Amino acid sequence: MIIGNKAFDFDKKAYIMGILNITPDSFSDGGEYFNVQKALTRAQKMLIEGADIIDIGGESTRPGATFVEAEEELKRIIEPIKLLAEQIDIPISVDTYKGEVAEASIKAGASMINDIMGLQGDKRLGEVVAYYDVPICVMMNRRIMETTGDILKDLDIFINKSLLKAQALGIKDERIILDPGIGFGITSEQSFKLISNLNCLKKYGKPILLGASRKRIIWQTLNVRPDEGLSGTLATTAIGILNGANIIRVHDIRENVECSRIAKEILRNK
């Protein structure tokens, strides 16, 4: 897969996507990078530590988060995207479910969209992705679907519906990445089941992204603060890669880069 100007060979490596939340209220690092210079400094540090993609978000999607209008979201992220696109040579992804934000971000220098609505929200977002021919991460969001009570069945239903929408919109098959949606409308037990059964997504023949970093399943299980969830995150990274994850979306870069390398070596010697 080509993302931006970089070729990603998922057979050879598990890639690390660094999280850059330019928000005042994200669950783990809200407010830490809520100005342009701090955001740029953080992105440069992630690059040095080995991140392969930077994922920029201007709206928190934690449970109970305040909705952010597209205008405000763009005000938060466009300048950092423009400056980063000039300064770094790895792809910039934008975490948004709004078509207006996606288009402006791509024009500013982003080369991938990370959609927590899995193409089942704003139709314009899918149209933008198809028009600009950029990769999209399609995430299962159980908050917006009628559930069956079986988490794996729900995953299949949601992903199949998203892929049909992608096809109808003209999004190329090879531009799609799948994300099981850890923590979005599901319990910790269900999240652990998804990670344990991550390879069930392999039947779709697309790269798999796993985003469990510092989430409730970790800090609640370990009885620690979200920013103390590194050890638990590393466990999900290793198990996730062994179960088929190709991209790991995380806050802590260096540690997850090292973890991913060891996990991949274990897989090679299976």
C-alpha positions in Angstrom: 0.0 0.0 0.0 1.2 3.5 -0.8 0.4 6.2 1.8 1.6 9.6 0.8 4.9 9.0 -0.9 5.8 6.0 1.3 5.4 2.3 0.4 4.1 0.1 3.3 5.0 -3.6 3.1 2.8 -5.2 5.7 4.5 -8.6 5.2 7.8 -7.3 6.4 6.9 -4.9 9.2 4.2 -3.8 11.7 3.9 -0.1 11.4 3.5 2.4 14.2 1.0 5.3 14.0 1.6 8.0 16.5 -1.3 9.8 18.1 -1.3 13.6 18.1 -4.4 15.0 19.7 -4.7 18.7 19.3 -7.6 18.9 21.7 -8.4 20.2 25.2 -10.3 17.1 26.3 -8.9 13.8 24.9 -9.1 11.0 27.5 -5.3 10.6 28.0 -3.4 13.6 26.7 -6.1 16.3 26.3 -4.6 19.8 26.4 -0.9 18.6 26.3 -0.5 19.6 22.6 -3.2 22.2 22.3 -1.1 24.8 20.6 0.8 24.7 17.3 4.4 24.7 18.7 3.8 22.0 21.2 2.1 19.9 18.6 5.0 20.3 16.2 7.5 19.5 18.9 5.6 16.3 19.8 5.4 15.2 16.2 9.1 15.7 15.7 9.8 13.6 18.8 7.5 10.8 17.5 9.4 10.9 14.2 12.7 10.5 15.9 11.4 7.7 18.1 10.3 5.7 14.9 6.7 6.6 14.1 5.7 5.6 10.6 2.6 7.7 10.4 1.3 10.7 12.4 -2.4 10.7 13.1 -3.7 14.1 13.9 -7.1 14.6 15.6 -8.9 17.9 16.4 -11.9 16.4 18.2 -12.0 14.0 21.2 -14.0 10.9 20.5 -14.0 9.6 24.1 -17.4 8.7 25.6 -19.1 11.9 26.7 -16.8 14.2 24.7 -18.2 17.6 23.5 -19.1 17.7 19.8 -16.8 20.0 17.8 -18.0 21.9 14.7 -16.0 21.5 11.5 -14.9 25.1 11.6 -13.4 24.7 15.1 -11.8 21.4 14.3 -10.1 22.9 11.2 -8.9 25.8 13.3 -7.1 23.4 15.5 -5.5 21.2 13.0 -4.9 22.9 9.6 -1.9 25.0 10.6 -0.1 22.0 12.2 -0.8 19.8 9.1 0.6 22.4 6.8 3.7 23.0 8.8 4.3 19.2 9.5 3.8 18.4 5.8 6.8 20.7 5.1 8.9 19.4 8.0 8.5 15.6 8.0 8.8 12.9 5.4 6.3 10.4 6.8 2.5 10.4 6.0 0.1 12.5 8.0 -3.3 10.9 8.7 -6.3 12.9 10.0 -8.7 11.4 12.5 -12.1 12.9 11.4 -15.5 11.8 10.4 -16.4 15.1 8.6 -16.1 15.4 4.9 -15.3 19.2 5.1 -12.5 18.5 7.5 -11.1 15.6 5.5 -11.0 17.7 2.2 -9.3 20.7 3.8 -6.8 18.4 5.6 -5.8 16.6 2.4 -5.4 20.0 0.6 -3.1 21.1 3.5 -0.9 18.0 3.2 -2.6 15.0 4.9 -2.5 11.8 2.9 -4.8 9.5 4.8 -8.2 9.7 6.6 -9.0 7.8 9.8 -12.8 7.5 10.0 -14.3 6.4 13.3 -17.7 6.2 11.6 -16.5 3.6 9.1 -18.0 5.4 6.1 -21.4 5.2 7.8 -21.6 8.9 8.8 -21.0 11.9 6.6 -21.4 10.7 3.0 -19.2 13.6 1.8 -16.2 12.1 3.6 -16.3 9.0 1.4 -16.7 11.1 -1.7 -13.6 13.1 -0.7 -11.6 10.0 -0.1 -12.6 8.6 -3.5 -12.0 11.9 -5.3 -8.5 12.4 -3.8 -7.7 8.7 -3.9 -6.2 8.5 -0.4 -6.2 5.6 2.0 -8.9 5.4 4.6 -9.1 3.5 7.8 -12.6 2.1 8.3 -13.4 1.5 11.9 -16.3 -0.4 13.4 -18.2 1.9 15.6 -20.7 0.0 17.7 -22.1 3.2 19.1 -23.9 3.8 15.8 -25.3 0.4 14.9 -28.0 -1.9 16.0 -26.2 -4.7 17.8 -26.8 -8.4 18.0 -25.2 -9.2 21.3 -22.4 -11.1 19.6 -19.3 -8.8 19.1 -17.8 -10.8 16.3 -21.0 -11.0 14.4 -21.4 -7.2 14.9 -17.9 -6.7 13.5 -18.8 -8.7 10.3 -22.1 -6.8 9.8 -20.5 -3.4 10.2 -17.4 -4.1 8.1 -19.5 -5.6 5.3 -21.8 -2.6 5.3 -18.8 -0.2 5.2 -17.2 -2.1 2.3 -20.4 -1.9 0.3 -20.5 1.8 0.9 -16.9 2.2 -0.1 -17.6 0.3 -3.4 -20.6 2.5 -4.1 -18.6 5.6 -3.5 -15.8 4.5 -5.8 -13.2 4.1 -3.2 -10.5 1.6 -4.4 -10.3 -1.7 -2.6 -6.6 -1.4 -2.1 -7.1 2.0 -0.3 -9.0 0.5 2.7 -7.6 -0.4 6.1 -9.8 -2.0 8.7 -10.0 -1.2 12.5 -12.1 -3.3 14.9 -12.9 -0.2 17.0 -11.6 -1.1 20.4 -13.6 0.8 23.1 -16.3 2.2 20.8 -19.6 1.1 22.3 -18.2 -2.1 23.6 -17.2 -3.5 27.0 -13.7 -4.3 28.1 -14.5 -8.0 27.8 -15.7 -7.5 24.2 -12.6 -5.4 23.4 -10.3 -8.2 24.7 -12.3 -10.7 22.6 -11.8 -8.6 19.5 -8.0 -8.4 20.1 -8.0 -12.2 20.7 -9.9 -12.8 17.5 -8.3 -10.0 15.4 -7.3 -12.4 12.6 -11.0 -12.9 11.8 -10.6 -9.6 9.8 -7.9 -11.3 7.5 -10.7 -12.8 5.4 -11.3 -9.3 3.9 -7.7 -9.2 2.5 -7.0 -5.7 3.9 -4.4 -4.3 6.4 -5.6 -4.2 10.0 -5.1 -1.3 12.3 -5.3 -1.8 16.1 -5.9 1.2 18.4 -6.0 0.2 22.1 -3.4 2.6 23.5 -4.1 3.8 27.0 -7.8 3.0 26.6 -10.3 2.1 29.3 -9.7 -1.7 28.8 -6.1 -1.1 30.0 -6.3 1.5 32.8 -9.5 0.1 34.3 -8.2 -3.5 34.2 -4.9 -2.5 35.8 -6.5 0.1 38.1 -4.1 2.8 36.9 -4.5 6.3 35.3 -4.8 6.4 31.5 -1.3 7.9 31.2 0.1 4.9 33.2 -1.2 2.4 30.7 2.0 1.8 28.8 2.6 -1.8 30.0 -0.9 -2.8 29.2 -0.7 -1.1 25.8 2.5 -3.1 25.0 0.6 -6.3 25.8 -2.1 -5.4 23.3 0.5 -4.4 20.7 2.3 -7.7 20.9 -0.8 -9.8 20.9 -2.4 -7.7 18.2 0.6 -8.2 15.9 0.7 -11.9 16.6 -3.0 -12.0 15.7 -2.6 -10.1 12.4 -2.4 -6.3 13.1 -0.4 -4.4 10.6 -0.6 -0.9 12.0 -0.6 -0.1 15.7 -2.0 3.3 16.7 -0.3 4.5 20.0 0.7 7.4 22.2 4.1 6.0 23.3 6.2 5.5 20.2 9.7 4.2 21.1 8.4 1.4 23.4 5.8 0.3 20.9 8.3 0.4 18.0 10.6 -2.0 20.0 7.7 -4.2 21.0 6.5 -4.4 17.4 9.9 -5.4 16.1 10.1 -8.3 18.6 6.6 -9.4 17.9 7.3 -9.5 14.2 10.5 -11.5 14.7 8.5 -14.1 16.7 6.0 -14.3 13.8 8.8 -14.8 11.3 10.1 -17.8 13.3 6.8 -19.4 13.9 
